[in-house]
Amino acid sequence: MTPAHIVTDESIRLTFARDVSGLEMLPEAVARPTSEQEVAEILRQAHAERTAVTCAGGQTSTTGASITDQGIILALRGLDGIIDLDERAKTVRVRAGTWLGELKRRLASSGYLFPPDPTSEDDVTIGGAVACNASGARSLRYGPMRPHVLALRVALANGDVIDVRRTGLEKNTAGYAIAQEPVDWFVGSEGTLGVILEAELALEPLPRRVTGLGIPFPTESEALAFVVAARESRALSPRCLEFFDARAFAIARSARGDEQWASNAAALVYAEEAPAGGSDDEPPLDEWLALAAQHGARDDDVLAFDGESALRDARQMRHAVPATMNERGASYRTAGGRKVSTDWAVPYRRLDEAIHSARRLADDAGIEQAVTYGHAGNGHPHQNFVARDSGELARIERVVEATLRGVIALGGTVSAEHGIGKLKRRWLPLQLHPTQLGVMRAVKRELDPLGILAPGNVFE
Ligand SMILES: Cc1cc2nc3c(=O)[nH]c(=O)nc-3n(C[C@H](O)[C@H](O)[C@H](O)COP(=O)(O)OP(=O)(O)OC[C@H]3O[C@@H](n4cnc5c(N)ncnc54)[C@H](O)[C@@H]3O)c2cc1C
């Protein structure tokens, strides 16, 4: 196939051979369409020739989902731009290659919030965020991408283009639940069911007053007990409750250039208070501080982040942790090492127990403890290990698998945020019954009977 927008030069293929997983896979060709017609044409031809097609947006996938060594990488960054902002309906329609961070800033300048906030948002496309059902710290209040996606325009594997829209029904008994909202087929499908061309997204008014609080604790257990209490408090309205263990807190301190901040603390909780309903009420700081003190935090060490620029600083401090760990992991690539990142989650009250077991498993195996941080309010931490060579990588992966078995026993999930991609597919059967996997395969067969879309993602 040689439409003008498909190239096979090695130098260009190399620029699409890596995402953030630490894997490297050289595609056979790269297509960079700038219109829906071009995408449809590429898919029609690929379907006729049974050529594999893997979508790539910002390629920030941590699971190898946006790279391939089979067939074409379909790079969708050129399919960008806002199509329509409907202020009356509070919706925005955008093309798949639009950058999420840029979109959010444009919307904020018109007084709207698009809530999902992956920490990587400046490097993430709408198509990638929809395809991964991305989420972030503020998903504690707002949820992940899924509930905010109202409609999609999708190119199917054979090049046909379809529009799907949520019914908006409050009651519906027509057919199996799995068939009722086709938008949900594509959200979180990791490029395996169709190519997202456009998305219509639901917006909220920008909250008027948000305050961030960085609260250090003497022990991890006190920090995690505080998270549960803050989530369940009737006096507080947290929109995020983020946890940093001592190692993650050290990275955050350096990112702020403030090495002295609570240097003897074992953990940090970062919370944002945003009164519900866009009210102008003063944040209940006294209640936050009282609850923190009850759990062992000292007032003197608490930092408040008030106003847009301070909140941006806090966000950068949070982003520094995965970004630093990605760099550390990448430095061992030539020796066969990489960062190993988990995104398991458990019911939030069981997080302390889950982190303790995970640490015990690492100690028993004699591997260095992971940097552990993340969305504690949702029972969802990230453990970032660094494997310095392939032997250490295998040992870490055995510990991760044992951790995931414990997580499942606690009622958790093997992946709450980054998806399955190529790196985690062997762990999916730990969680899903063969019948559930069979239903997933049936959906895949119906939408992509030749299996040309993103081979290797999600399924072995
Ligand atoms: C430092 C760092 C921090 C991160 N933090 C978060 C976080 O807080 N929350 C979170 O959820 N994730 C996070 N991630 C992971 C990643 O950023 C998200 O999964 C993101 O949604 C991927 O978007 P992307 O545009 O980079 O997609 P890509 O990586 O290019 O692709 C991801 C998947 O989407 C598919 N895809 C891409 N575009 C389309 C399309 N148009 N149609 C169909 N399928 C498509 C690809 O085939 C692939 O399966 C982080 C990553 C990094 C590196």
The ligand as an SDF file (V2000), in Angstrom:
LIG
                    3D

 53 58  0  0  0  0  0  0  0  0999 V2000
    4.6310   10.5830   33.1480 C   0  0  0  0  0  0  0  0  0  0  0  0
    3.3310    9.8760   32.8300 C   0  0  0  0  0  0  0  0  0  0  0  0
    2.2330   10.0360   33.6670 C   0  0  0  0  0  0  0  0  0  0  0  0
    1.0300    9.3950   33.3650 C   0  0  0  0  0  0  0  0  0  0  0  0
   -0.0290    9.6290   34.1810 N   0  0  0  0  0  0  0  0  0  0  0  0
   -1.2260    9.0910   33.8630 C   0  0  0  0  0  0  0  0  0  0  0  0
   -2.3590    9.3790   34.6830 C   0  0  0  0  0  0  0  0  0  0  0  0
   -2.2910   10.1320   35.6570 O   0  0  0  0  0  0  0  0  0  0  0  0
   -3.5310    8.8110   34.3380 N   0  0  0  0  0  0  0  0  0  0  0  0
   -3.6640    7.9890   33.2380 C   0  0  0  0  0  0  0  0  0  0  0  0
   -4.7780    7.5050   32.9620 O   0  0  0  0  0  0  0  0  0  0  0  0
   -2.5930    7.7010   32.4600 N   0  0  0  0  0  0  0  0  0  0  0  0
   -1.4010    8.2360   32.7380 C   0  0  0  0  0  0  0  0  0  0  0  0
   -0.3240    7.9590   31.9490 N   0  0  0  0  0  0  0  0  0  0  0  0
   -0.4880    7.0440   30.8000 C   0  0  0  0  0  0  0  0  0  0  0  0
   -0.8950    7.7370   29.4660 C   0  0  0  0  0  0  0  0  0  0  0  0
   -0.4950    9.0960   29.4770 O   0  0  0  0  0  0  0  0  0  0  0  0
   -2.4040    7.6520   29.2250 C   0  0  0  0  0  0  0  0  0  0  0  0
   -2.7980    6.3100   29.0660 O   0  0  0  0  0  0  0  0  0  0  0  0
   -2.9020    8.4370   27.9860 C   0  0  0  0  0  0  0  0  0  0  0  0
   -4.3070    8.3940   27.9560 O   0  0  0  0  0  0  0  0  0  0  0  0
   -2.3690    7.9500   26.6510 C   0  0  0  0  0  0  0  0  0  0  0  0
   -2.6790    8.9320   25.6710 O   0  0  0  0  0  0  0  0  0  0  0  0
   -1.7820    9.0610   24.3490 P   0  0  0  0  0  0  0  0  0  0  0  0
   -2.3710   10.0880   23.4590 O   0  0  0  0  0  0  0  0  0  0  0  0
   -0.3670    9.2330   24.7100 O   0  0  0  0  0  0  0  0  0  0  0  0
   -2.0470    7.6300   23.7040 O   0  0  0  0  0  0  0  0  0  0  0  0
   -0.9950    6.5920   23.1330 P   0  0  0  0  0  0  0  0  0  0  0  0
    0.0020    6.2350   24.1620 O   0  0  0  0  0  0  0  0  0  0  0  0
   -0.4920    7.0420   21.8300 O   0  0  0  0  0  0  0  0  0  0  0  0
   -1.9720    5.3510   22.8930 O   0  0  0  0  0  0  0  0  0  0  0  0
   -2.5600    4.7090   23.9860 C   0  0  0  0  0  0  0  0  0  0  0  0
   -3.5860    3.6840   23.4650 C   0  0  0  0  0  0  0  0  0  0  0  0
   -4.6420    4.3590   22.8030 O   0  0  0  0  0  0  0  0  0  0  0  0
   -4.7680    3.9020   21.4620 C   0  0  0  0  0  0  0  0  0  0  0  0
   -5.1550    5.0670   20.6690 N   0  0  0  0  0  0  0  0  0  0  0  0
   -4.5130    6.2570   20.5680 C   0  0  0  0  0  0  0  0  0  0  0  0
   -5.2230    7.0870   19.7790 N   0  0  0  0  0  0  0  0  0  0  0  0
   -6.3280    6.4070   19.3880 C   0  0  0  0  0  0  0  0  0  0  0  0
   -7.4290    6.7170   18.5540 C   0  0  0  0  0  0  0  0  0  0  0  0
   -7.5770    7.9170   17.9880 N   0  0  0  0  0  0  0  0  0  0  0  0
   -8.3620    5.7610   18.3450 N   0  0  0  0  0  0  0  0  0  0  0  0
   -8.2540    4.5290   18.9040 C   0  0  0  0  0  0  0  0  0  0  0  0
   -7.2310    4.1930   19.7100 N   0  0  0  0  0  0  0  0  0  0  0  0
   -6.2840    5.1200   19.9420 C   0  0  0  0  0  0  0  0  0  0  0  0
   -3.4160    3.3200   21.1180 C   0  0  0  0  0  0  0  0  0  0  0  0
   -3.5150    2.3280   20.1090 O   0  0  0  0  0  0  0  0  0  0  0  0
   -3.0260    2.7200   22.4450 C   0  0  0  0  0  0  0  0  0  0  0  0
   -3.6860    1.4880   22.6060 O   0  0  0  0  0  0  0  0  0  0  0  0
    0.9130    8.5590   32.2170 C   0  0  0  0  0  0  0  0  0  0  0  0
    2.0090    8.4150   31.3690 C   0  0  0  0  0  0  0  0  0  0  0  0
    3.1980    9.0650   31.6720 C   0  0  0  0  0  0  0  0  0  0  0  0
    4.3460    8.8910   30.7200 C   0  0  0  0  0  0  0  0  0  0  0  0
  1  2  1  0
  2  3  1  0
  2 52  2  0
  3  4  2  0
  4  5  1  0
  4 50  1  0
  5  6  2  0
  6  7  1  0
  6 13  1  0
  7  8  2  0
  7  9  1  0
  9 10  1  0
 10 11  2  0
 10 12  1  0
 12 13  2  0
 13 14  1  0
 14 15  1  0
 14 50  1  0
 15 16  1  0
 16 17  1  0
 16 18  1  0
 18 19  1  0
 18 20  1  0
 20 21  1  0
 20 22  1  0
 22 23  1  0
 23 24  1  0
 24 25  2  0
 24 26  1  0
 24 27  1  0
 27 28  1  0
 28 29  2  0
 28 30  1  0
 28 31  1  0
 31 32  1  0
 32 33  1  0
 33 34  1  0
 33 48  1  0
 34 35  1  0
 35 36  1  0
 35 46  1  0
 36 37  1  0
 36 45  1  0
 37 38  2  0
 38 39  1  0
 39 40  1  0
 39 45  2  0
 40 41  1  0
 40 42  2  0
 42 43  1  0
 43 44  2  0
 44 45  1  0
 46 47  1  0
 46 48  1  0
 48 49  1  0
 50 51  2  0
 51 52  1  0
 52 53  1  0
M  END
$$$$
